[in-house]
Amino acid sequence: MDIGNRIKKYREINGLSQEELADRIFVSRPTISNWETNKFYPDIQSICMLCNVFAVSLDDFIKGDVEKMKKIISEKEMNNYNRISVLFTIEIMIVLFSAYPLINFLRIPGVIIWSVLLIIGLIMSHKIEKIHQKYDIRTYKEIVAFTEQRSLSKDEIIEEKAKRPYQKVLLLILSGLIAILVYVMLELLIG
């Protein structure tokens, strides 16, 4: 994506600092910096505000990026993302339900096995987050829909909203599991 370079170019042409631009479109200065370095892609509302500030058309501002977005949200990318998410869910369930039997019956070897399973889950979680950061799928879908002069369908909105709480619950469960692991390891080592 090339929007970061365009934001920086138009900002400099208009003689604005990152702070001034941030104030005009109601975001933080680090947000502008993240956009300019292509760490994150602005949402559709921010893009529209940037177009107004820079007095440039939406088509000129996001030219080329829309086709890349369409490729990213293609079936292949989405299937890969969904497959990894399902594997992650299965792995987390295994970690969750194997903790007690492994630790209770195998003691120290069980803690080691369970720790390995937990580490695999953390690695998968990190991979999912990297994919999500690299391809801001919800933002891309909204921008593509906007440029096609349509809204996201109800199914697309529900699908995207459903992913977010699911991830937060899994992170909460994972945090609890880590706390349990620390407690059990201390019990085994001390007791």
URFEN-V645758 format. One record per run of one state. SS is the DSSP state (hx for helix, st for strand, lp for the rest). FROM is the first residue (numbers start at 1). TO is the last residue. If there is no record, write none. Layout:
SS:FROM:TO
SS:FROM:TO
//
This chain:
lp:1:2
hx:3:13
lp:14:17
hx:18:25
lp:26:28
hx:29:36
lp:37:43
hx:44:54
lp:55:57
hx:58:61
lp:62:64
hx:65:72
lp:73:74
hx:75:106
lp:107:107
hx:108:134
lp:135:136
hx:137:147
lp:148:153
hx:154:190
lp:191:191
//
